[in-house]
Amino acid sequence: MSSLDAARPEPLSASVGERTEPAPSPLSEPGGAQDALPFTPLAPASAHYADVNKLTLSEQIHFVRALSRNSLEAWGDAQYHLPVSNFTVLGNRIAVINEPEAIRRCFLTNFENYRLNTITKAMLQTILGDGVLTANGEIWSNGRKSLTPVFSPRNVMGFADTMKRRVVATRDGLAKEESRSLEMFGFLARLTNDIVLDTLFADEQPIDRDLLVSRMMEAIWLHRAPHPFDMLSLPQWLPRWRSRRFRQVVGALRGQVAELVRDRRSRPASDSSKAAPVFLDLLLEAGLNDVEVIDNLVTFLIVGHLTTNRSLAWTFFLLSQDARSRQRLEAEIDGAALDWDDPYSWMERLPWMRAVIKESLRLYPVTPLLPRTAIGPDSLAGQSIAAGTHVLLSTWILHRHAAYWDQPGSFRPERFFGEAEKKVARFTYLPFGAGPRVCLGSSFATMEMVIVLAILLRKYRFEWAGGPQPYPVTNPALTPHVSVDMIVRTR
């Protein structure tokens, strides 16, 4: 069992809603009778609320339990059709928004009225400090201003060759896995963790990678969901479950990163004309103090672990279930004139791959829940929002909303290919968030996915080994509830 397997909770079982498992869709073969039937992956069942705008006490309890175990099971059927649902849970006012103009107002035109959700901030800040993901107000705006140049196109392009070298080494190591079953989430977690560490720190720095990653994964596991005390806005000095062990692990993780920062400050700066860029050097050049550097390095480390490997693994799974899309992608990779010395340019030369990635991110968004808290009163989609309301944008709901997507639960990369992509309405597809807090690393993550897929799929095909079809649980990113095993075959 891999460390990721051990971190998978069992699905939530509640009388409010039971998950049903429809028969998996048949594989689509080119020119076959099933061409018109896209693959529809399994998803957790929605909760059944008599009125999503007025939850009973038992429904409120289910909602809180679902947020702690698998937030995808917290949503009611009606929320995939409504523009806004407004209700109260354990004294907390909550509004779930899906209407594009409401999202635009909350995340862009009136974003200063909507701070990072207090519950989420309480949960994440103990690990990430005041990194760009968790800070608010002036601390956030100053940090964002300093970090934006770090993710400039020039710097992102500079990381491409580092990624390529790591993926090539992984590809070459797959020879011994030929015709054997490979657990994809664990395999891709190791690859993407190596990429993150390669791009965060300088080659000459002494890093105990295994220790750093193990501490990071334990911290995530111990603090993976909102604590009921946070839901009730109880003071932070009240002890939470596992709080002592959590403080020990986080202290050790941040201490290890602090040592790497001090080590780097004591060394001469790398010759930028010869060395590939690393985030640590870029953060130091941005003028951040040590605490700010540590906060953001830990943020990049954890976000990098939680996002790209899962997005890639879901993409491999979707391709294993849709032979037509997979074969079209293989043909594109084989036929593309890819410049081996410029992997950054591959994104423009592989339009079907970009469409596959975008559709995978629609079905399995990087951040399935974007929570905010209203500072003052407002109105969204014609509904009053009181000060203190927790405004939730679930990209899981938005990307499957019946008003914006045809066959919303099905895997159809053609939605994002060519002219069809122009029909996707603004603020209905937000895999990396929206507005001033949009993910700084979106271009980095997209480039990483393109390089991994292009190199691995040019040589290998990953075929599903069978077994129960996985569905996602929030852990806190979208993780399969069962192991996803693939057979590695040379093409």
N, C-alpha and C positions, 0 to 999 in steps of 0.2 A: 504494500500500500504506500503510495507517495504521500508527501506532507500535504499536498493539496487535497488528496482524498480524505485525510483525517480532518480537514477543515470544512467538510461539507455537512451541514446539518440535514436532518431528515425533513421532508416537507411538512408544513403546518397542517394539522388536521383539526377541523373545527366544524361544529354543527351548522355554522352560518353558510359555509360553502364547501362542497367536496370537489376535488379535482377529478376530472374524467379524462381518459386517455383515448382520443380518437385513433383509428387505425392510421399508421403512417402512410403518406402519399407514395404511390409507386414512383420509381425512378423514371425520369424522362429520357428517352433515347431519341437521338436525332432522327426525324422522319417517321417516328413511331406513332402509335395511336395515342400515346400519353402526352404528346407535345403540348396540348392545350391545358394540361393539368400541372401547374407549377407545384413544387414541393412546399408543403405547409408544415413547419416544425411544430412540435408539441410545446404548449405553453401552460403555465399554471392556470387553474380555473379562477374566474372572478368570484368575489364574494357576492352573496345574495342579500341585499339590503332592501327592506320594504320601501324606504325612502332615503336616497343618498343624501338628502339635505336635512334629515332629522334622524340620527341614529339612536336606536334604543340602547340601554345600558349594556346588554349582552353584545350588541353589534359594536359598541365602542371598545369593549374588552377585546373582541376579535381584531379590531383595527389595530390596537396597540400591540397585541401578540404578533400580528402579521408583520408590522413594521420591525419588530425585533427578530423575527425568524426569516421572513421572506416578504419584503414589502410589495412584491407583485401580486400577492394574494390579498392585499388590503383593499384593492380597488373593486368597486361594484360594476356590474354590466353597464349600467346607465352612464357611467363616467366616460365610456368610450364613444358616447354620442352627445353628451352635454358640453356647452361652451365653458360653463363654470358650475361647480358644486360647492356649496357653502354649508358647513356643519360644525358641530362642537364635539370634542372628544376629551373627556376628563377635565373639563374646564378650559381647554385650549380651543380657540376659534381657528378653524382651518378652511381654506379656500383652495380647491384644485382647479387650475386654469388650463384651458385647452384652446381658447379662441385666439387667433393670431394677433389681433390688435391689443387684446388684454396682455398677451405675452410681450408684445412690443413695448407697451406702456410700463409694465413691471420691470423688464430687463434692460430697457433702453431709454425711452423718453422721460420716465420718472423714476429711474433706477435709484436715485439718491434717497427715495422714500422706502426702499426695500433693501434692508441690510441682510447679510448672511444670517440664516435662520439661527436663533439662539440655541436651539437643541443641538443642531449640527455643530455649531461653533463650540459648545461645551464638550461634545464628543471628540472633535478633531484637534482642538487646540492643545490638548494635553500631550499629543504626539508631535504636531507640526508647529507649535508655537505660533508666531505671527508671520508665517509664510504667506505667499501671495494667495493661497487658497483659503486661508482662514481669517486673515486680517480684515478689519473694517476701517472706515473713516480715513483719516490722514495717514495712518500707518500703511493702510492698503494702497492709497493713491501714490504715496512716495515710493513704496516698494514696486508697484506696477510700473511706474515711470522708469525706475532703475533697471527693471528686468526686461522690459520690452525690447531694448536693443540686443539683449542676449539671444533672443529668438529671431533675430533678423534673418532674411533669406540667405545672406552671405554666410552667417554662422551655421544655420541649419544645413546648408549645402556642404559646409566643411566637415560635418559629421557623417556624411554619406559613405565615404571610403572606410571609416572605422566600422560602420555597420556591415558593409560588404565583406570585409575581412573576417569578421566574427561569424557571419552566416555561411561563408564558404567553408570555414573550418568545421562548422556544424554539419553542413552538407557532406563533407568528406567523411566525417565520423559516422554517418548513417549507413555506410557500406556494410557494417557488421550487423545492422538491423534489418537487412534485406529479407523480405518475406516473414518477418516477425511482427508481433503486435506491439504497438507503441502507444503509451498513454499520452495523448496529445497535450493536455493542459500542463502536465508536469514537464514534458519535453520542451514546450514553448516557454514555460516559466523560466527554465534554466537558460534558454537562449536569450530571452529578452532581459533577464536580470544581468547577464553578462554584457549585453549591449548597453544597458543603463550604466553599469559600473565602468565600462570602457569609456563612455562619453562624459561621466561625471568627474573622474579623477585621472591624474597624470599616470603614465605608464610606470614611472620610476617610484611611485609611492608604494610603501609597504601596506598592503591591504589584506586582511584576513576575510576574504570574500564569503566563505561559508558561514563564518560567525556573524558577519554583518547581515547577510540574508536571513539567517535563522532568527536573529533578534527582530528584524523587521517583520517577518511572517508571524512570529509569536505576538508582537504588539498588535498587529492587525487582528489576529484571532481573538485576543483578549478584549478588544474594544471595537468589535465589528458592527455593533448595532446600538441604537439609543437605549440608555438605561431608563427604566420607569421613573427613577428619581428626577432625571432630566426632563422627562415628559411632564412631570408635576412641578417643574421649576423649583425643586428643593435645592438648598445651598450646596456648593461644591465640597464643603468640609465634611458633609455626611458621607461615610464610606460606601463605595459601590462594590459590587461583587468583583472579586479578583483584583481589587484596587492596589493591594500591596505588591503583588507580583507584577502587575502592569507598570507601576511606578519604577520597579527595579529594572524591568526590561527596557522601558523607554529611556531611563537614565543611562543604561549601558549603551543603547543604540546611539543616543545623542552624544555621549562621551566619546564613542569610537569615531563618529564623524568629526567631533571637535578636534581630536588628535590629528586627523587627516588635514583639517584646515590649518592648524598650527604648523604641521610639517610643511605644508605647501608655502605658507608665508615665510618660512625660514630658508626656503630654497630660492635660487635665482629664477627669474621668470623664464619660461620656455621661449625659445626663438620661434616666433609665430610664422616665420617664413619656412621653417622646417618641420615643426611639430603640428599634428592635427589638434584642433581646438578641444578643450575640455571645459565643462561647465564651471568647475571650481575656479579656473583661471579667469573665466569671463565674469563670474560673480565678484571676484576680488578686484578686477579691473573696473567694475561698475561702482566701486566705492562703498560697498556695503560693509558694515562692521561684522565682527565674528559671529555674533548671535544671529544677525540677519542672514549671513551666509549659511550657518548651520540649519536654521529654520527652513530655508529654501532648498538646501541639499536634501534634507530629510523628506520634504514635500515631493521633490522630483523622484527620489528613490522609491517612495511608497506609491505615488501615482503611477510611475512607470511600471511598477510590478503589477498593480491592480488593473491596468487598462489594456495595454497593447497585447500582452500574451493571451488574455481572454478574447479580445477581438479577433486575433489571428486564429485561435482555436475554433471559435464559432464559425469563422469563414471556411476553414478546412472541413468542418463538419457539414456545412451547407453544400459545399462543392461535392462532397462524397455522396450526397443524396440527390444531386441534380447533374446527371451525366452530360446533358446538353450544355449547361453553363460551364462545366469543368472542361469539356472538350474544346469549347470555343475559346476558353482562356488558355489552354495549352497551345492551341494553334496560334493565338496572338503572340504568346511568349516566344514560340519557335520562330515565327515569321518576322518579329520586330528587329529592327536594326539598332540593338542596344549598344551604346558606347560603354565598354567595360570600365573605362577610366573616368566616367562621369555618371555614376548611378543616380545622382539627383535628377538627371534628365529622363530617367525611365518613366517617371510619373506622366510625362506628356506623351510618351510613345506607347503607352498601354491603356487606351481608353476603356476597353472592356474590363480590365482589371480594376480600374478606378470605379466603374459602375458596380462591380461585384463587391468591392470594399464598402461603398456607400450603402448598398442594400443590406449588407451584413450589419453595418452600424445602425441602420434603421431598425432592423429586427432586434438587435442586441446593442443598444446605445451604451457608449462608454460610461456615462453617468446617468443611470435610470431615474434619478430624482434630484431636482434642483430646488432646494428649499430656501425661502426668504421669509423675513418677518417685516410687516409694515410698521414703520415708525409713526406715521400719522394716518388719518382717514383718507380714503380714496374711493374710486369707483372703477371696477373692471368689468367689462362686458355688461354694463348696465346694473351690476350688483354692487351694493355698498360693502366696502372693506374697512372694518374698524381698526384703529391703531392696536397693535399687538397681534393681529391676525397672522397666522403662519400660512403664507401663500406658497403652494406646492405646484411646481411644474414637473409632472412625470413625463419624461421623454418616452418611457415605455408606452404610456397611454397615447400621447401625442402622435407617435410614429405608427400607431395602430388605430387611430381614430377614424370612425366610419365616414366622417364628413370630408376627409382629406385624401383618403387612399382607397383605390380599387383593390379588392382582395388584400386587405391590410395585413393579414397574418401569413401571406405567402411570400416565398423567395422569388422575386422577379427583378433581376439586375437591370433589365431593359428600362425600368423607370428612370434610371440615371444615365442612359446612354444616348448621345447625340441630342437631337431636338426634343426628345421626350423629357429631358431633365428641365427644360424651360417651363414645363407645366407644374413643377413642384412649387407650390406657393411659399412665399417667404414666411418664416416663423412657424412652419409646420414640420421642418426637418432640422433638428438642433442636436446632433450627436455630441458636439463639443460645447454646448451652451450658447449663450447669446449676450450681446451688449458688451459693456466695458469689462465684464468679468469672463468673457469668452476664453476658452482654454488657450493659454499662450503656446502650448506644445502641440497644437493640432497638426501643423505642417510637419513637425518632427515625427509624430506618431504615424501620419499617413505615409511619409517617405519610408519609415521603418517597415510598415506592412508591405509596401510595394517591393522593397528590396528582398525581404524574406520570401514572399510568394514567388517572385521572379526567379530567384536562385534555386529554391527547393523544387518548384514545380517544373523547372526545365529538365531536371534529371529524374525526379521521382513522382510517383502517383501515390496518394494516400487514400486507401480504400477502407471504408467503415468495416470494423470487425464484427459488427452485429451486437445484439443484446438490446436492453431497454433503450428506447429513444430518450435522450437527455432533455430535460427542461431546465430553465434557469432559476437559480435562487440568488438573492442579493446577499453577498458574503464579504464585503459590502458591494463589490462589483458583481456583474452577472456571471455566476459560476454554475456549471452543470451539476445536477443533483446526483448523477452517477458518473462513473469513469467513462471517458470517451476514448475508445481504443481504435487505432488505425493500423492496417497492414501496409508496410512500406514496400513498394515495388518499383524497380527501375523501369522507366518508360522505354 
